[in-house]
Amino acid sequence: MVRATLGESSTSASVLCRSDKINWQARNKPTIYPKNFDLTDAERIGHPKQTNNGIYFGIRMGTVYGRLADIHNATFEYLRPQGGAEEPWRIGDFRGYNQAARITPIASELSTEIQCQAEQAFACRIVHNTNNNGGINLDEILTFMRQSGMDTFSLANANPCLMLTRKGGTTHAVRALKCWDTRDVTPLYHNGAWHERYYIGMERGTLGDAAQLLPTTNGSWPLTVSVFLAGVLAGDHFDLHNWCLTNDGNPAWVLPQAIGLYDACGKSATYTVFDDSPSGGNESIWRVYVASLTQISTGIRFVINSNRNTSSTTYRLFVDVAGCGSN
């Protein structure tokens, strides 16, 4: 059954328990623990040698709950048992395993670009599905940490936030995301419901300190973007209700699939649109300058104004590329 579920050709425990096809988001899967048979639910979280080093359910999360400055470096690396007395292989670890399980909560539908002058410049979904088909529930880890005497928070009270950093930079701009439903800073659980859709605006007039991170030329792109959960929005030195700069800050959790979006931000600029008058009235082709240009990494998108004729008309796009002449 394990071989068929994973799509492996071997029935060897050493092969199956180290398979690259294991779904790392599943709660029940091969885990490092010095015990030969039948792990309890508490033991599946991890041996103290692992949990004390930020490894839970076999996933290295050492940089997840830590300084804000380290959030971009979170990896969620799955550590498979390697055999021997300290890390034995147990086929029984697959009891309750689901190949389609998802971690809860998880970030999805992340914006692939950030436009500097947009009301909703960045948007994402943070899916909290209590029926996660046997996936890791981060709230269970938070509960374990509270029981272990660590100062942390619950997912219900967690506030989704965003951190921006110029690639290779050391200064970070952070701010709480706004809930799509309330249009304000709202925790994941609010008024009896789990909220999913969050966004943030990037209007230059309201950026404050974060404006220092926004590019003034194309060469200062891209930014690194991470979505994280914070239990406390306001502290002695910062208030995440507004943009602020930080090199550290309160501890926070990074959400899986929301880490280090390098080369995923764009810069928008709007250009004047006008037509060249036909000389002598005999030209059938008019020169139309594009209304807006959005640069996304190395790709460029041109948008023709909606009031332009889109049928029975030929448009020419003239692109000036620095150092390449007119194309």
FENGI-V605066 format. One record per pair of residues at least 4 apart in sequence whose ideal C-beta (glycine too) atoms are under 6 Angstrom apart, sorted by the first residue. I is the first residue (numbers start at 1). GAP is how many residues later the second one is. D is the distance in Angstrom with one decimal. If there is no record, write none. Layout:
I GAP D
I GAP D
//
This chain:
2 14 5.2
2 92 5.1
3 5 5.1
3 8 5.3
5 94 5.7
6 13 5.2
6 15 4.6
7 14 5.8
8 11 5.6
10 5 4.1
13 4 5.6
13 76 4.2
13 78 5.4
14 75 5.6
17 13 4.0
17 64 5.7
17 72 4.1
18 62 4.7
22 7 5.5
23 76 5.3
23 78 5.9
24 54 3.8
25 76 5.4
25 77 5.5
25 78 4.3
25 110 5.0
25 111 6.0
26 71 5.4
26 72 5.6
26 75 4.2
26 108 5.9
27 30 6.0
27 107 5.5
27 109 5.1
28 68 3.9
28 69 4.9
29 68 5.6
30 50 5.9
30 51 5.4
30 63 4.5
31 13 5.9
31 27 4.6
31 62 6.0
32 49 4.9
32 55 4.9
33 6 5.8
33 10 5.6
33 14 5.1
34 52 5.0
36 52 5.6
38 54 5.9
39 4 4.2
39 5 5.2
45 11 5.7
45 99 5.6
46 4 3.8
46 5 4.5
46 9 5.7
46 10 5.4
48 4 5.3
50 5 3.7
53 9 6.0
54 7 5.0
54 8 3.0
55 5 5.1
56 5 5.8
56 85 4.8
57 79 5.0
58 20 5.8
58 21 5.5
59 17 5.5
59 19 5.7
60 17 4.3
60 19 6.0
63 7 4.8
63 10 5.1
63 11 4.8
64 10 4.8
64 189 5.6
64 190 5.1
65 186 5.6
65 188 5.6
66 4 5.0
66 185 5.9
67 181 5.1
68 178 5.5
68 181 4.0
68 184 5.9
69 178 5.3
69 179 5.6
71 92 5.8
71 155 4.9
71 157 5.4
71 183 5.0
72 152 5.2
72 154 5.3
72 188 4.9
74 180 4.3
74 185 5.2
76 180 5.5
81 6 4.0
81 8 5.8
82 5 5.0
83 6 5.8
96 38 5.8
98 35 5.0
98 36 4.0
100 33 6.0
101 32 4.8
101 33 4.5
101 34 3.7
102 4 5.9
102 30 5.3
102 33 4.5
103 32 5.1
103 33 4.7
103 153 5.1
104 24 5.9
104 25 5.7
104 28 4.3
104 31 5.8
104 33 4.9
105 21 5.2
105 22 5.8
105 23 4.1
106 21 5.5
106 150 5.2
106 151 5.7
107 17 5.4
107 19 5.5
107 120 5.1
107 148 4.2
107 150 5.3
107 151 3.6
108 17 4.9
108 19 6.0
109 15 5.9
109 16 4.5
110 14 4.7
111 11 4.7
111 12 5.2
112 152 5.6
113 152 6.0
113 153 3.5
113 183 5.0
114 7 5.1
114 8 5.3
114 151 4.3
115 6 5.2
115 153 4.3
116 86 5.5
116 98 5.8
118 84 6.0
119 82 5.1
120 79 4.5
121 80 5.7
121 81 3.6
122 78 4.9
123 76 4.2
124 74 6.0
124 103 6.0
125 71 4.9
125 72 5.7
126 34 5.5
126 70 5.9
127 69 5.9
128 60 6.0
128 66 4.5
139 16 4.5
142 10 5.3
142 12 5.9
145 5 4.1
145 7 4.9
146 6 5.9
153 4 5.4
153 5 6.0
153 78 2.9
155 33 5.8
156 33 3.7
157 30 5.4
158 30 5.4
158 71 3.9
159 17 5.2
159 28 5.1
159 71 5.2
159 74 5.6
160 17 4.5
160 38 4.9
161 15 4.9
161 67 5.4
161 69 5.0
161 79 5.7
162 13 6.0
162 15 5.7
162 38 5.5
162 65 6.0
163 9 5.2
163 11 4.8
163 63 4.9
164 9 4.7
164 49 5.5
164 59 5.1
165 4 5.2
165 7 4.7
165 59 4.5
166 47 5.7
166 57 6.0
167 55 5.5
167 57 5.7
171 74 5.7
172 74 5.5
173 37 3.6
173 40 4.8
173 70 5.6
173 72 5.8
174 72 5.5
175 65 5.8
175 68 4.8
176 9 4.5
176 57 5.6
176 64 4.4
177 21 3.9
177 23 5.1
178 6 5.9
178 7 5.9
178 21 5.8
179 7 3.7
179 16 5.1
179 19 5.9
180 17 3.6
181 14 5.8
182 4 4.6
185 56 5.8
186 4 4.8
189 5 5.5
190 5 5.9
207 4 4.1
207 36 5.6
208 35 4.7
209 34 5.7
209 35 5.8
209 36 4.7
210 33 3.7
215 5 3.5
215 6 5.2
222 41 4.7
222 43 4.9
223 42 4.5
224 36 5.7
224 38 5.8
225 36 4.3
226 28 5.9
226 33 5.6
227 28 5.2
227 31 3.7
228 24 4.5
228 26 4.9
229 24 4.5
230 22 4.6
232 18 5.3
233 7 4.3
234 5 4.5
235 15 5.7
238 6 4.3
238 8 5.9
254 5 5.7
263 34 4.6
266 28 5.4
266 29 5.7
266 30 4.1
267 28 5.3
268 26 5.0
269 24 5.7
270 22 5.1
273 16 5.4
273 18 5.0
273 32 5.6
275 11 5.0
276 11 4.1
278 5 3.8
285 29 5.4
288 27 5.4
290 12 4.6
291 12 5.9
291 14 4.3
292 11 4.9
294 7 4.9
295 5 5.7
302 15 5.9
304 4 5.0
309 4 4.6
319 8 5.0
320 6 5.4
321 6 5.9
//
